[in-house]
Amino acid sequence: MPYLSYGDVQLSRDDVELLKAPNWINDSLIEFYYEYLERELFPTSSGICFLRPALVQLIAHQEDPTQLKHALPTDLQHQRAIFCPLTDVTDNSAGGSHWSLLVFFRDTNTFYYYDSYGNYNVPSAKYKLAKLYAAFTNDTSSAPAFAEVTTPSQINGYDCGCYVLAISDILAKRLHSVFSSRKSVEVTGKPGDLAQWNISKLLPPEEIHQYRERVRQLIEELRN
């Protein structure tokens, strides 16, 4: 019996227990939070898409990602912003020891990279980028830009997943505001310099700690 069934996600009690420090957030919790963001706050009609960790992994290790249409969201190639949680695994095995975030923004043809542990996951991100791009654009010949965005640093070895959730939340709200107001997004010389991507002064460690409790409370509310 799952602790919570929500949309396509089932959480066990053990999953929810991982929200207590010093535990590492697993893919089920990220999948749950992305499901919540997509169902309640940012439906795909908003131009924002949240790929689940398992699907990111599937795309990244598919020989020809353009053949995965049956497994992808039907409107994926029309989404302006696509959020991709990454682990440091560079083969098709499960697991990993660190989460980071890639956000593909179609308007600038750029992947924005966020990592609370510096550039730890850059090799994994760049390894997966070409396959993700092919799935998002059906283009296997050209290359997108890659921008590393300064990210607040975690102060321990277990909060990386919480940073992925919090950063996804912040960026989705910003982008939704831009899309809703129909503002044009102008590209500067360095894609990472765009104001809407800057989070360097946000998310102090105490806020990340509170984020764990916020997600746990959300789960309890959805159970009732």
GROMACS elastic network, one bead per residue, 0.5 to 0.9 nm:
[ bonds ]
;  ai    aj funct       b0    kb
    1     4     6  0.86282   500
    1    12     6  0.78873   500
    2     5     6  0.64136   500
    2    10     6  0.59803   500
    2    11     6  0.57549   500
    2    13     6  0.73074   500
    3    10     6  0.74388   500
    3    11     6  0.56135   500
    3    13     6  0.53105   500
    3    14     6  0.87758   500
    3    15     6  0.88048   500
    3    16     6  0.82016   500
    3   223     6  0.80583   500
    4     9     6  0.80412   500
    4    10     6  0.57179   500
    4    11     6  0.51448   500
    4    12     6  0.68358   500
    4    13     6  0.82667   500
    4   219     6  0.73399   500
    4   220     6  0.85319   500
    4   222     6  0.77668   500
    4   223     6  0.61709   500
    5     8     6  0.74612   500
    5     9     6  0.58371   500
    5    11     6  0.64856   500
    5   222     6  0.89382   500
    5   223     6  0.82036   500
    6     9     6  0.52107   500
    6    10     6  0.63257   500
    6    11     6  0.82672   500
    6    32     6  0.75388   500
    6    35     6  0.80008   500
    6    36     6  0.82383   500
    6   222     6  0.78837   500
    6   223     6  0.88289   500
    7    10     6  0.81148   500
    7    32     6  0.86488   500
    7    35     6  0.71217   500
    7    36     6  0.84568   500
    7    39     6  0.82940   500
    8    32     6  0.85552   500
    8    35     6  0.78198   500
    9    28     6  0.75897   500
    9    31     6  0.70686   500
    9    32     6  0.59317   500
    9    35     6  0.75470   500
   10    28     6  0.78392   500
   10    32     6  0.78959   500
   11    14     6  0.80281   500
   11    15     6  0.59250   500
   11    16     6  0.70162   500
   11    28     6  0.67613   500
   11    29     6  0.74859   500
   11    32     6  0.77447   500
   12    15     6  0.51134   500
   12    16     6  0.65931   500
   12    17     6  0.87656   500
   13    16     6  0.51470   500
   13    17     6  0.62124   500
   13    18     6  0.88980   500
   14    17     6  0.50186   500
   14    18     6  0.66356   500
   15    18     6  0.54202   500
   15    19     6  0.76205   500
   15    25     6  0.82778   500
   15    26     6  0.73667   500
   15    28     6  0.70302   500
   15    29     6  0.67840   500
   16    19     6  0.56672   500
   16    20     6  0.80465   500
   16    29     6  0.76073   500
   16   216     6  0.69317   500
   16   219     6  0.81923   500
   17    20     6  0.57846   500
   17    23     6  0.82221   500
   17   216     6  0.88211   500
   18    21     6  0.72596   500
   18    22     6  0.81013   500
   18    23     6  0.51278   500
   18    24     6  0.64066   500
   18    25     6  0.60047   500
   18    26     6  0.75833   500
   18    29     6  0.85648   500
   19    22     6  0.83706   500
   19    23     6  0.66556   500
   19    24     6  0.78513   500
   19    25     6  0.66677   500
   19    29     6  0.85194   500
   19   162     6  0.89530   500
   19   212     6  0.53732   500
   19   213     6  0.71911   500
   19   215     6  0.77828   500
   19   216     6  0.66544   500
   20    23     6  0.60707   500
   20    24     6  0.88560   500
   20   212     6  0.69554   500
   20   213     6  0.79131   500
   20   216     6  0.88292   500
   21    24     6  0.78147   500
   21   158     6  0.78139   500
   21   159     6  0.82447   500
   21   209     6  0.79630   500
   21   212     6  0.80918   500
   22   156     6  0.86634   500
   22   157     6  0.83855   500
   22   158     6  0.61780   500
   22   159     6  0.79451   500
   23    26     6  0.89917   500
   23   158     6  0.60377   500
   23   159     6  0.79264   500
   24    97     6  0.85412   500
   24    98     6  0.87453   500
   24   157     6  0.82879   500
   24   159     6  0.65475   500
   24   160     6  0.76957   500
   24   161     6  0.69099   500
   24   162     6  0.86261   500
   25    28     6  0.82503   500
   25    29     6  0.64584   500
   25    30     6  0.74131   500
   25    99     6  0.87768   500
   25   158     6  0.76162   500
   25   159     6  0.74423   500
   25   160     6  0.77894   500
   25   161     6  0.51681   500
   25   162     6  0.68395   500
   26    29     6  0.56397   500
   26    30     6  0.66950   500
   26    31     6  0.88107   500
   26    95     6  0.88688   500
   26   161     6  0.74389   500
   27    30     6  0.50808   500
   27    31     6  0.59632   500
   27    32     6  0.84879   500
   27    52     6  0.81011   500
   27    53     6  0.61040   500
   27    54     6  0.76702   500
   27    85     6  0.89707   500
   27    95     6  0.89345   500
   27   161     6  0.87206   500
   28    32     6  0.60841   500
   28    33     6  0.86961   500
   28    52     6  0.89760   500
   28    53     6  0.84574   500
   29    33     6  0.62299   500
   29    34     6  0.85626   500
   29   161     6  0.89565   500
   29   215     6  0.89636   500
   30    33     6  0.51951   500
   30    34     6  0.60942   500
   30    35     6  0.84486   500
   30    52     6  0.74754   500
   30    53     6  0.74394   500
   30    85     6  0.81645   500
   30   161     6  0.75451   500
   30   162     6  0.86985   500
   30   164     6  0.82525   500
   30   165     6  0.68832   500
   31    34     6  0.51964   500
   31    35     6  0.60494   500
   31    36     6  0.86261   500
   31    50     6  0.89055   500
   31    51     6  0.83306   500
   31    52     6  0.53523   500
   31    53     6  0.67429   500
   31    54     6  0.86094   500
   32    35     6  0.50431   500
   32    36     6  0.62505   500
   32    37     6  0.87549   500
   32    52     6  0.88401   500
   33    37     6  0.62095   500
   33    38     6  0.85699   500
   33   165     6  0.72510   500
   33   215     6  0.77628   500
   34    37     6  0.50546   500
   34    38     6  0.60770   500
   34    39     6  0.84820   500
   34    50     6  0.58832   500
   34    51     6  0.76771   500
   34    52     6  0.70908   500
   34   165     6  0.80860   500
   34   168     6  0.86206   500
   35    38     6  0.51801   500
   35    39     6  0.59818   500
   35    40     6  0.83231   500
   35    50     6  0.77982   500
   35    52     6  0.83229   500
   36    39     6  0.52221   500
   36    40     6  0.57062   500
   36    41     6  0.74556   500
   36    42     6  0.88347   500
   37    40     6  0.55639   500
   37    41     6  0.50913   500
   37    42     6  0.57575   500
   37    43     6  0.77466   500
   37    50     6  0.80886   500
   37   169     6  0.78187   500
   37   172     6  0.88052   500
   38    41     6  0.59075   500
   38    44     6  0.68457   500
   38    48     6  0.82329   500
   38    49     6  0.72871   500
   38    50     6  0.68942   500
   39    42     6  0.66676   500
   39    43     6  0.57284   500
   39    44     6  0.86781   500
   40    43     6  0.71362   500
   41   173     6  0.88128   500
   42    45     6  0.77595   500
   42    46     6  0.59016   500
   42    47     6  0.82065   500
   42    48     6  0.65703   500
   42    49     6  0.80066   500
   42   172     6  0.76842   500
   42   173     6  0.84517   500
   42   176     6  0.75763   500
   43    46     6  0.55963   500
   43    47     6  0.78478   500
   43    48     6  0.71547   500
   43    49     6  0.77073   500
   44    47     6  0.56143   500
   44    48     6  0.55681   500
   44    49     6  0.56757   500
   44    50     6  0.85666   500
   44    75     6  0.78712   500
   44    76     6  0.86385   500
   44    79     6  0.73199   500
   45    48     6  0.74378   500
   45    49     6  0.89348   500
   45    75     6  0.89376   500
   45    79     6  0.82490   500
   46    49     6  0.83916   500
   46    79     6  0.82308   500
   46    80     6  0.88184   500
   46   176     6  0.68577   500
   46   179     6  0.75752   500
   46   180     6  0.80732   500
   47    78     6  0.73923   500
   47    80     6  0.51243   500
   47    81     6  0.63965   500
   47    82     6  0.85608   500
   47   175     6  0.89380   500
   47   176     6  0.79410   500
   47   179     6  0.77104   500
   48    79     6  0.57855   500
   48    80     6  0.61347   500
   48    82     6  0.59964   500
   48    83     6  0.78864   500
   48   172     6  0.72341   500
   48   175     6  0.80710   500
   48   176     6  0.76444   500
   49    73     6  0.87373   500
   49    76     6  0.73844   500
   49    79     6  0.63761   500
   49    80     6  0.80536   500
   49    81     6  0.62375   500
   49    83     6  0.62223   500
   50    81     6  0.85482   500
   50    82     6  0.59018   500
   50    84     6  0.67601   500
   50    85     6  0.87378   500
   50   168     6  0.87949   500
   51    54     6  0.83475   500
   51    55     6  0.64680   500
   51    56     6  0.64407   500
   51    72     6  0.89944   500
   51    73     6  0.87145   500
   51    82     6  0.69851   500
   51    83     6  0.59083   500
   51    84     6  0.55320   500
   51    85     6  0.74958   500
   52    55     6  0.54074   500
   52    56     6  0.63884   500
   52    57     6  0.88232   500
   52    83     6  0.86660   500
   52    84     6  0.72691   500
   52    85     6  0.73045   500
   53    56     6  0.51180   500
   53    57     6  0.62613   500
   53    58     6  0.86556   500
   53    84     6  0.71165   500
   53    85     6  0.57032   500
   53    86     6  0.68277   500
   53    87     6  0.83804   500
   54    57     6  0.51108   500
   54    58     6  0.61683   500
   54    59     6  0.87497   500
   54    94     6  0.89414   500
   55    59     6  0.61518   500
   55    60     6  0.84654   500
   55    71     6  0.80929   500
   55    72     6  0.79464   500
   56    59     6  0.52857   500
   56    60     6  0.60995   500
   56    61     6  0.87679   500
   56    84     6  0.63653   500
   56    85     6  0.72443   500
   56    86     6  0.73292   500
   56   128     6  0.86812   500
   56   132     6  0.75435   500
   57    60     6  0.51364   500
   57    61     6  0.63793   500
   57    62     6  0.86546   500
   57    86     6  0.78056   500
   57    87     6  0.85951   500
   57    89     6  0.88631   500
   57    91     6  0.88228   500
   57    92     6  0.71144   500
   57    93     6  0.89241   500
   57    94     6  0.87431   500
   57   128     6  0.84370   500
   58    61     6  0.55370   500
   58    62     6  0.61476   500
   58    65     6  0.86882   500
   58    92     6  0.77079   500
   59    62     6  0.52618   500
   59    63     6  0.85752   500
   59    64     6  0.84833   500
   59    65     6  0.56953   500
   59    68     6  0.76080   500
   59   128     6  0.81896   500
   59   131     6  0.63172   500
   59   132     6  0.61594   500
   59   135     6  0.71782   500
   60    63     6  0.84561   500
   60    65     6  0.77031   500
   60    90     6  0.87511   500
   60    91     6  0.88100   500
   60    92     6  0.83923   500
   60   127     6  0.79757   500
   60   129     6  0.74861   500
   60   130     6  0.80819   500
   60   131     6  0.52448   500
   60   132     6  0.60859   500
   61    64     6  0.86744   500
   61    65     6  0.82276   500
   61    90     6  0.85128   500
   61    91     6  0.70196   500
   61    92     6  0.60455   500
   61   128     6  0.76174   500
   61   131     6  0.75470   500
   62    65     6  0.54117   500
   62    66     6  0.89756   500
   62    67     6  0.86536   500
   62    68     6  0.82076   500
   62   131     6  0.74792   500
   63    67     6  0.88679   500
   63   131     6  0.82516   500
   64    67     6  0.58104   500
   64    68     6  0.77336   500
   64   131     6  0.76514   500
   64   134     6  0.82215   500
   64   135     6  0.85775   500
   65    68     6  0.54081   500
   65    69     6  0.81604   500
   65   131     6  0.60468   500
   65   132     6  0.74378   500
   65   133     6  0.88650   500
   65   134     6  0.61945   500
   65   135     6  0.51953   500
   65   136     6  0.89966   500
   65   138     6  0.82879   500
   66    69     6  0.66345   500
   66   131     6  0.86649   500
   66   134     6  0.61892   500
   66   135     6  0.52386   500
   66   136     6  0.84972   500
   66   137     6  0.86129   500
   66   138     6  0.57298   500
   66   139     6  0.82468   500
   66   140     6  0.84776   500
   67    70     6  0.79344   500
   67   135     6  0.83184   500
   68    71     6  0.54660   500
   68    72     6  0.64074   500
   68   135     6  0.75155   500
   69    72     6  0.52337   500
   69    73     6  0.78666   500
   69    74     6  0.75155   500
   69   135     6  0.81344   500
   70    73     6  0.81800   500
   70    74     6  0.81025   500
   71    74     6  0.85908   500
   72    75     6  0.83295   500
   72    76     6  0.69319   500
   72   135     6  0.83835   500
   73    76     6  0.52492   500
   73    77     6  0.86885   500
   74    77     6  0.79942   500
   75    78     6  0.54611   500
   75    79     6  0.67114   500
   76    79     6  0.53763   500
   76    80     6  0.88144   500
   76    82     6  0.82011   500
   76   135     6  0.84718   500
   76   136     6  0.63758   500
   76   137     6  0.86492   500
   77    80     6  0.82615   500
   77   135     6  0.79811   500
   77   136     6  0.52473   500
   77   137     6  0.57971   500
   77   138     6  0.79904   500
   78   106     6  0.87952   500
   78   136     6  0.85506   500
   78   137     6  0.88450   500
   79    82     6  0.67135   500
   79   105     6  0.86744   500
   79   106     6  0.75909   500
   79   136     6  0.85966   500
   80   104     6  0.78784   500
   80   105     6  0.57277   500
   80   107     6  0.66115   500
   81   103     6  0.66573   500
   81   104     6  0.55629   500
   81   106     6  0.63340   500
   81   107     6  0.84198   500
   81   172     6  0.84525   500
   81   175     6  0.80255   500
   82   102     6  0.82532   500
   82   103     6  0.55398   500
   82   104     6  0.50852   500
   82   105     6  0.67013   500
   82   106     6  0.83921   500
   82   136     6  0.85282   500
   83   101     6  0.72542   500
   83   102     6  0.61375   500
   83   104     6  0.66092   500
   83   105     6  0.89881   500
   83   168     6  0.72420   500
   83   172     6  0.88375   500
   84   100     6  0.86671   500
   84   101     6  0.58395   500
   84   102     6  0.50313   500
   84   103     6  0.59793   500
   84   104     6  0.79021   500
   84   132     6  0.89569   500
   85    99     6  0.68060   500
   85   100     6  0.60059   500
   85   102     6  0.63384   500
   85   103     6  0.85378   500
   85   161     6  0.88144   500
   85   164     6  0.70135   500
   86    89     6  0.82444   500
   86    98     6  0.81017   500
   86    99     6  0.55220   500
   86   100     6  0.52317   500
   86   101     6  0.57679   500
   86   102     6  0.71826   500
   86   121     6  0.81141   500
   86   124     6  0.78410   500
   86   125     6  0.71489   500
   86   128     6  0.89663   500
   87    90     6  0.82730   500
   87    95     6  0.77537   500
   87    96     6  0.55559   500
   87    97     6  0.69122   500
   87    98     6  0.54361   500
   87   100     6  0.64415   500
   87   101     6  0.86852   500
   87   121     6  0.74603   500
   87   124     6  0.74760   500
   87   125     6  0.85678   500
   88    95     6  0.87244   500
   88    96     6  0.55812   500
   88    97     6  0.64836   500
   88    98     6  0.57206   500
   88    99     6  0.68897   500
   88   100     6  0.81331   500
   88   120     6  0.81543   500
   88   121     6  0.56218   500
   88   122     6  0.86126   500
   88   123     6  0.80944   500
   88   124     6  0.54705   500
   88   125     6  0.80182   500
   89    92     6  0.75985   500
   89    93     6  0.72061   500
   89    94     6  0.76689   500
   89    95     6  0.71042   500
   89    96     6  0.53020   500
   89    97     6  0.80081   500
   89    98     6  0.86647   500
   89   124     6  0.66917   500
   90    93     6  0.81818   500
   90   123     6  0.83756   500
   90   124     6  0.56856   500
   90   125     6  0.88510   500
   90   127     6  0.71294   500
   90   128     6  0.79116   500
   91    94     6  0.85562   500
   93    96     6  0.86199   500
   96    99     6  0.79975   500
   97   158     6  0.88950   500
   98   117     6  0.85687   500
   98   120     6  0.83652   500
   98   121     6  0.75727   500
   98   157     6  0.86252   500
   98   158     6  0.81869   500
   98   160     6  0.63462   500
   98   161     6  0.75997   500
   99   115     6  0.76386   500
   99   116     6  0.85453   500
   99   121     6  0.78221   500
   99   159     6  0.88870   500
   99   160     6  0.53961   500
   99   161     6  0.54120   500
   99   162     6  0.88884   500
   99   163     6  0.84541   500
   99   164     6  0.70060   500
  100   113     6  0.76627   500
  100   114     6  0.59625   500
  100   116     6  0.71520   500
  100   117     6  0.83636   500
  100   120     6  0.86896   500
  100   121     6  0.66254   500
  100   122     6  0.89465   500
  100   125     6  0.85213   500
  100   160     6  0.68969   500
  100   161     6  0.73876   500
  100   163     6  0.80291   500
  100   164     6  0.61631   500
  101   112     6  0.80838   500
  101   113     6  0.58594   500
  101   114     6  0.50969   500
  101   115     6  0.65358   500
  101   125     6  0.85779   500
  101   163     6  0.88500   500
  101   164     6  0.59575   500
  101   167     6  0.82946   500
  101   168     6  0.80745   500
  102   111     6  0.61325   500
  102   112     6  0.55380   500
  102   114     6  0.64232   500
  102   115     6  0.89278   500
  102   125     6  0.74436   500
  102   129     6  0.88097   500
  103   110     6  0.81227   500
  103   111     6  0.54131   500
  103   112     6  0.50682   500
  103   113     6  0.66188   500
  103   114     6  0.83537   500
  103   168     6  0.86953   500
  104   108     6  0.87408   500
  104   109     6  0.72258   500
  104   110     6  0.57509   500
  104   112     6  0.63355   500
  104   113     6  0.89277   500
  104   133     6  0.83104   500
  104   136     6  0.87382   500
  105   108     6  0.58927   500
  105   109     6  0.58455   500
  105   110     6  0.55226   500
  105   111     6  0.63695   500
  105   112     6  0.77062   500
  106   110     6  0.67817   500
  106   111     6  0.87211   500
  106   136     6  0.89729   500
  106   137     6  0.89183   500
  107   110     6  0.79415   500
  107   185     6  0.75027   500
  107   186     6  0.89539   500
  107   187     6  0.87516   500
  108   111     6  0.87170   500
  108   144     6  0.86735   500
  108   145     6  0.82035   500
  108   185     6  0.84139   500
  108   186     6  0.84591   500
  108   187     6  0.66708   500
  108   191     6  0.74066   500
  109   143     6  0.86112   500
  109   144     6  0.53763   500
  109   145     6  0.63428   500
  109   146     6  0.89350   500
  110   144     6  0.53615   500
  110   146     6  0.56726   500
  110   147     6  0.70672   500
  110   191     6  0.72197   500
  111   129     6  0.80046   500
  111   133     6  0.89111   500
  111   144     6  0.69695   500
  111   145     6  0.61601   500
  111   147     6  0.62331   500
  111   148     6  0.85511   500
  112   145     6  0.84786   500
  112   146     6  0.61372   500
  112   148     6  0.60172   500
  112   149     6  0.65394   500
  112   191     6  0.81448   500
  112   192     6  0.69589   500
  112   197     6  0.79791   500
  113   119     6  0.89637   500
  113   122     6  0.80727   500
  113   125     6  0.79419   500
  113   146     6  0.73498   500
  113   147     6  0.60168   500
  113   149     6  0.58040   500
  113   150     6  0.87105   500
  113   151     6  0.89596   500
  113   192     6  0.89648   500
  114   117     6  0.89667   500
  114   118     6  0.83611   500
  114   119     6  0.84552   500
  114   148     6  0.65407   500
  114   149     6  0.57058   500
  114   150     6  0.70678   500
  114   151     6  0.58556   500
  114   164     6  0.80415   500
  114   167     6  0.81706   500
  115   118     6  0.55466   500
  115   119     6  0.63170   500
  115   120     6  0.72408   500
  115   121     6  0.70898   500
  115   122     6  0.84836   500
  115   148     6  0.84352   500
  115   149     6  0.81101   500
  115   150     6  0.79768   500
  115   151     6  0.59697   500
  115   152     6  0.81199   500
  115   153     6  0.79751   500
  115   160     6  0.78271   500
  115   163     6  0.82096   500
  115   164     6  0.81803   500
  116   119     6  0.83042   500
  116   120     6  0.86783   500
  116   150     6  0.86921   500
  116   151     6  0.56005   500
  116   152     6  0.57230   500
  116   154     6  0.54303   500
  116   159     6  0.84894   500
  116   160     6  0.61440   500
  116   163     6  0.67286   500
  116   164     6  0.84299   500
  117   120     6  0.58704   500
  117   121     6  0.81214   500
  117   151     6  0.82297   500
  117   152     6  0.84313   500
  117   153     6  0.58972   500
  117   154     6  0.64335   500
  117   155     6  0.89391   500
  117   157     6  0.89682   500
  117   160     6  0.75749   500
  118   121     6  0.80980   500
  118   122     6  0.88639   500
  118   150     6  0.80252   500
  118   151     6  0.73920   500
  118   152     6  0.87387   500
  118   153     6  0.71708   500
  119   122     6  0.53162   500
  119   123     6  0.84260   500
  119   148     6  0.80477   500
  120   123     6  0.76247   500
  120   124     6  0.86394   500
  121   124     6  0.53075   500
  121   125     6  0.61081   500
  121   126     6  0.86789   500
  122   126     6  0.60357   500
  122   127     6  0.83585   500
  122   148     6  0.86136   500
  123   126     6  0.53179   500
  123   127     6  0.60322   500
  123   128     6  0.87083   500
  124   127     6  0.50344   500
  124   128     6  0.63100   500
  124   129     6  0.85437   500
  125   128     6  0.53162   500
  125   129     6  0.58999   500
  126   129     6  0.50163   500
  126   130     6  0.74502   500
  126   146     6  0.83798   500
  127   130     6  0.71831   500
  127   131     6  0.82878   500
  128   131     6  0.56411   500
  128   132     6  0.63070   500
  128   133     6  0.87360   500
  129   132     6  0.51590   500
  129   133     6  0.60603   500
  129   134     6  0.86333   500
  129   144     6  0.85734   500
  129   146     6  0.87858   500
  130   133     6  0.50941   500
  130   134     6  0.62314   500
  130   135     6  0.87616   500
  130   140     6  0.77993   500
  130   143     6  0.72548   500
  130   144     6  0.82196   500
  131   134     6  0.51618   500
  131   135     6  0.63960   500
  131   136     6  0.87279   500
  131   140     6  0.82648   500
  132   135     6  0.51691   500
  132   136     6  0.61759   500
  132   137     6  0.86466   500
  133   136     6  0.50404   500
  133   137     6  0.59784   500
  133   138     6  0.75911   500
  133   139     6  0.71959   500
  133   140     6  0.78106   500
  133   143     6  0.78381   500
  133   144     6  0.73721   500
  134   137     6  0.53759   500
  134   140     6  0.52859   500
  134   141     6  0.85789   500
  135   138     6  0.55272   500
  135   139     6  0.77450   500
  135   140     6  0.88108   500
  136   139     6  0.80493   500
  137   140     6  0.83061   500
  139   142     6  0.65673   500
  139   143     6  0.86137   500
  140   143     6  0.80829   500
  145   191     6  0.80872   500
  146   191     6  0.83263   500
  146   192     6  0.87113   500
  147   190     6  0.77522   500
  147   191     6  0.63836   500
  147   192     6  0.53802   500
  148   151     6  0.87576   500
  148   192     6  0.67004   500
  149   192     6  0.57169   500
  149   193     6  0.82176   500
  149   197     6  0.73080   500
  149   198     6  0.69833   500
  149   199     6  0.81550   500
  149   200     6  0.82272   500
  150   192     6  0.86345   500
  150   198     6  0.72861   500
  150   199     6  0.72400   500
  150   200     6  0.56465   500
  151   198     6  0.82045   500
  151   199     6  0.63615   500
  151   200     6  0.52588   500
  151   201     6  0.84829   500
  151   202     6  0.86562   500
  152   163     6  0.85261   500
  152   199     6  0.73866   500
  152   200     6  0.55289   500
  152   201     6  0.71166   500
  152   202     6  0.69629   500
  152   203     6  0.65708   500
  152   204     6  0.72030   500
  152   205     6  0.86301   500
  153   203     6  0.89783   500
  153   204     6  0.84328   500
  153   205     6  0.82523   500
  154   157     6  0.74870   500
  154   158     6  0.82912   500
  154   159     6  0.63819   500
  154   160     6  0.68402   500
  154   163     6  0.80088   500
  154   204     6  0.86409   500
  154   205     6  0.68024   500
  154   208     6  0.87945   500
  155   158     6  0.88078   500
  155   159     6  0.80554   500
  155   205     6  0.70870   500
  156   159     6  0.65961   500
  156   160     6  0.86811   500
  157   160     6  0.74698   500
  158   161     6  0.75374   500
  158   162     6  0.85594   500
  159   162     6  0.52680   500
  159   163     6  0.65112   500
  159   164     6  0.89758   500
  159   208     6  0.75770   500
  159   209     6  0.82353   500
  160   163     6  0.51872   500
  160   164     6  0.65271   500
  160   165     6  0.89950   500
  161   164     6  0.50469   500
  161   165     6  0.64713   500
  161   166     6  0.87431   500
  162   165     6  0.51325   500
  162   166     6  0.61506   500
  162   167     6  0.84888   500
  162   208     6  0.64013   500
  162   209     6  0.82456   500
  162   211     6  0.69580   500
  162   212     6  0.69431   500
  163   166     6  0.50690   500
  163   167     6  0.58340   500
  163   168     6  0.82425   500
  163   203     6  0.80547   500
  163   208     6  0.68126   500
  163   211     6  0.88793   500
  164   167     6  0.53092   500
  164   168     6  0.59805   500
  164   169     6  0.85453   500
  165   168     6  0.52164   500
  165   169     6  0.62371   500
  165   170     6  0.88328   500
  165   211     6  0.85151   500
  166   169     6  0.50849   500
  166   170     6  0.63081   500
  166   171     6  0.87088   500
  166   203     6  0.78110   500
  166   208     6  0.74946   500
  166   211     6  0.72951   500
  167   170     6  0.51290   500
  167   171     6  0.60691   500
  167   172     6  0.83530   500
  167   199     6  0.79182   500
  167   203     6  0.83667   500
  168   171     6  0.53657   500
  168   172     6  0.59180   500
  168   173     6  0.85295   500
  169   172     6  0.53598   500
  169   173     6  0.63101   500
  169   174     6  0.87862   500
  170   173     6  0.53928   500
  170   174     6  0.63909   500
  170   175     6  0.87904   500
  170   199     6  0.84156   500
  171   174     6  0.50541   500
  171   175     6  0.60655   500
  171   176     6  0.83909   500
  171   196     6  0.73312   500
  171   197     6  0.69969   500
  171   199     6  0.86551   500
  172   175     6  0.51589   500
  172   176     6  0.58953   500
  172   177     6  0.84792   500
  173   176     6  0.51249   500
  173   177     6  0.61976   500
  173   178     6  0.87373   500
  174   177     6  0.52029   500
  174   178     6  0.63963   500
  174   179     6  0.87457   500
  174   196     6  0.64593   500
  174   197     6  0.86442   500
  175   178     6  0.50009   500
  175   179     6  0.60480   500
  175   180     6  0.84005   500
  175   196     6  0.74272   500
  176   179     6  0.50778   500
  176   180     6  0.58977   500
  176   181     6  0.84855   500
  177   180     6  0.51680   500
  177   181     6  0.61721   500
  177   182     6  0.85504   500
  177   183     6  0.88637   500
  178   181     6  0.53439   500
  178   182     6  0.61597   500
  178   183     6  0.55997   500
  178   184     6  0.78767   500
  178   185     6  0.81069   500
  178   196     6  0.89595   500
  179   182     6  0.50709   500
  179   183     6  0.66147   500
  179   184     6  0.84619   500
  180   183     6  0.79126   500
  185   194     6  0.87665   500
  186   194     6  0.81596   500
  187   190     6  0.76576   500
  187   191     6  0.62784   500
  187   193     6  0.87825   500
  187   194     6  0.72187   500
  188   191     6  0.59205   500
  188   192     6  0.84604   500
  188   193     6  0.68499   500
  188   194     6  0.68115   500
  189   192     6  0.88960   500
  189   193     6  0.79609   500
  190   193     6  0.55079   500
  190   194     6  0.77282   500
  191   194     6  0.59198   500
  191   197     6  0.87545   500
  192   195     6  0.82147   500
  192   197     6  0.65128   500
  192   198     6  0.75562   500
  193   196     6  0.85479   500
  193   197     6  0.72832   500
  193   198     6  0.72589   500
  194   197     6  0.56886   500
  194   198     6  0.69884   500
  195   198     6  0.54745   500
  195   199     6  0.88270   500
  196   199     6  0.82183   500
  198   201     6  0.81337   500
  198   202     6  0.88657   500
  199   202     6  0.53341   500
  199   203     6  0.78786   500
  200   203     6  0.81767   500
  201   204     6  0.79223   500
  202   207     6  0.89821   500
  203   206     6  0.78650   500
  203   207     6  0.57101   500
  203   208     6  0.63132   500
  204   207     6  0.54781   500
  204   208     6  0.66756   500
  205   208     6  0.51285   500
  205   209     6  0.63332   500
  205   210     6  0.87459   500
  206   209     6  0.50312   500
  206   210     6  0.63098   500
  206   211     6  0.86744   500
  207   211     6  0.61597   500
  207   212     6  0.89919   500
  208   212     6  0.68510   500
  209   212     6  0.56228   500
  209   213     6  0.72395   500
  210   213     6  0.52387   500
  210   214     6  0.61989   500
  210   215     6  0.88015   500
  211   215     6  0.61961   500
  211   216     6  0.85017   500
  212   215     6  0.53962   500
  212   216     6  0.62803   500
  212   217     6  0.87219   500
  213   217     6  0.60704   500
  213   218     6  0.85215   500
  214   217     6  0.51770   500
  214   218     6  0.62261   500
  214   219     6  0.87743   500
  215   219     6  0.63149   500
  215   220     6  0.87664   500
  216   219     6  0.51527   500
  216   220     6  0.64100   500
  216   221     6  0.87601   500
  217   220     6  0.50452   500
  217   221     6  0.61662   500
  217   222     6  0.86446   500
  218   221     6  0.50844   500
  218   222     6  0.62428   500
  218   223     6  0.87001   500
  219   222     6  0.51853   500
  219   223     6  0.63378   500
  220   223     6  0.51062   500
  220   224     6  0.66388   500
  221   224     6  0.53870   500
